[in-house]
Structures are given as C-alpha cells and as structure tokens.
Amino acid sequence: MKSLKAAAGRSVGIKQGSQLAKMELRLLLTPYELLQKKFEELDTNSVRPAIVSD
C-alpha cells in the first residue's frame, strides 16, 4: 500500500493537473486584474465636484 501511495505521489497526471489548474487561475485572474486597474485609474482621474458653502 505504501508503494502504491508513493507511486501516486509521483504520478504525471497529478503534476499536470496541478499545473493546468494554476494556469487556468492565471488566465481567469488576468482580465479581473486589468479591470480592477482600470477602475482604480478611473477613480483617481475622476473629477470630484467642489463643495461650495454659503
């Protein structure tokens, strides 16, 4: 049983699956990070109305 677990730990499928999951996360996060950066730029560049007091 120990040798079976050891062999499974070295399995190519496990390593490839992990690498593919990491790549998929990067692909999903890239557009999100781009949008977040654009929203931050819009927020910092937006014109805020001046408060006029009587």
N, C-alpha and C positions, 0 to 999 in steps of 0.2 A: 504494500500500500504506500509506503514511504517513497519508493522509487517511482510509482505512478504519479504521486503529487509533485515530485521533483521534475519529472518529465513534463508535466502540465505547466509548471512554472517557467520552463524554457520553451514552451510552445511558440511557434512562429505566429499562430493565429492570435494569441493574446497580445503579443507585442504590436502586431499590425493593427489590431482593433483599437488599442490604446492610442497609437499614433494617428489613426484616422479620426478618432474622437477629438483629439487635440486640434487637428487640422480643421475639422468641422466647426469647433468652437471659435477658432480664429476667424474663419470665414463668416460666421454669424456676428461676431463682435466688431469686425471692421466697419461695416455700414453703420452700426449703432454708434461707434466712437466718432465717426465722421459727422453724423447728425448732431451728436452731443457738442462737438467742437463748433459746428456752425451755429447752433443755438446760443452757445456762450459768446460767440463773436457778435451775433445779433443783439444780445443783451447788453454787451459792453459798448456797442456802437449806436445803440438806440438813443434818440433824443428824448430827454425827460423834460416835461413842461416845468417852467419855473413857477414857484409858488409866490403869488402876489398877495401881500397882506395890506389891509387898509390902514 
